[in-house]
Amino acid sequence: MKILQVLTYYRPHISGLTIYVERLSKALAQKGHHVNVMTSQYSKELALFEKVHGVTITRVPVAFRISKGVIMPGFGPLAWKMVRDADIVHLHLPQFDAPGVALRGRLYKKPVILTYHSDLHLPDGSFNRIVNNVVHVMNRLAGNMADAVVTYTYDFGSHSPYLSKYLGKKLHVIPPPVELTPVSEEQVAIFRQKYNLDGKRVIGISARIAAEKGIEVLLEALPAIIDNYPESCVLHANPDAIGESSYGAKIVPLINKQGRHYVLLGALGGSELSAFYRNLDCLVMCSLNNTETFGLVQIEAMINGVPTIASDLPGVRQPVRMTGMGEITPIGDPKALATAIIKVLENRERYIRSPEVISATFNPEETANEYISLYENLLQGKKEIGTKEPPAYSLLRKMRDGASTKA
């Protein structure tokens, strides 16, 4: 099949969405499909055309940026050609340009699939509110024209004002793809020595410095954690955040005041990211709103034997709910977050589950297989009603319940 993936930002930009599409596209290409990613040239240093991991990447020049969005005059003309040449059109939202691509898919009679990764919540401001509303309208138009809509969990789908309209109709739940670069014990030890972690309780966070990530909640929780564990520290893997300069200017000085108890690592990748996880006692995901729908970093941590503490947000709470490997806390509550972190640190072994079962559930090959089945059904004219939960999630719950019984 010739599969066209369309999204605003792609790699090397780091976000859950870009990593998801990269892993999926790579897995599809490895299965012999022709995958073309159409995206923005958000940085002039990026090539307009290249092939990586068997995936063809076509980037459209950006004329200017509006908040986190990009304006690309050449996008429309190129979309006509790329949709025409594809067998499947797969959109990844939120995306301003999505309805135009979906319409082209309809006109060319090509199946259109839409994966909805998150709601859009731009920083406060009257202009950003206008942008939010415009993108919401564009997302809705794209969803109405799509043949199938995909989400990570039924939990998020049933609570999302956007996705809930497609429940029992064309909403499908497909596990997201998760994989990590192998790491040696020597590399783990080198990372530990580099950041002087011996004898410390290490709390991890892997997130852009962005308003929706709730970093201030962790900062407010930190004193109580330090009271219990004076040698504890936070390691924060923080890739670049586009359109978050004002939040960064506010939060980074507060981080710096924590001294040795809070370390910003910058963007991590490859074996260094794996070594980061292997050195953690727990991972925190203290997000504040539905721009987070799952948190791939939670699964990455769990595969490395690391429990997580997650906000009680639809979708975000599901990795802990499905595996039993962590705690869920009220949104934006630093006291509850501190209590949960301390509880996990004190009883860490009780939260450990089989990394093999978790890894198998979110293997990119399995995610690709689910999408291929959906693609083929649509190409054959079958428009199946989506299911509440894939079988793999039931296996996770059986593992959780079995571990709870033993405990």
Helices and strands as residue ranges (DSSP letters): E 2-6, H 16-30, E 34-41, E 49-52, E 55-61, E 64-66, E 69-71, H 75-85, E 88-93, H 98-107, E 112-116, H 126-145, E 148-151, H 154-159, G 163-166, E 171-173, H 185-194, E 202-206, G 211-213, H 215-228, E 233-237, H 245-256, G 259-261, E 262-266, H 270-278, E 282-285, H 296-303, E 308-311, H 318-323, E 326-329, H 334-346, G 348-351, H 355-361, H 364-379, H 391-406
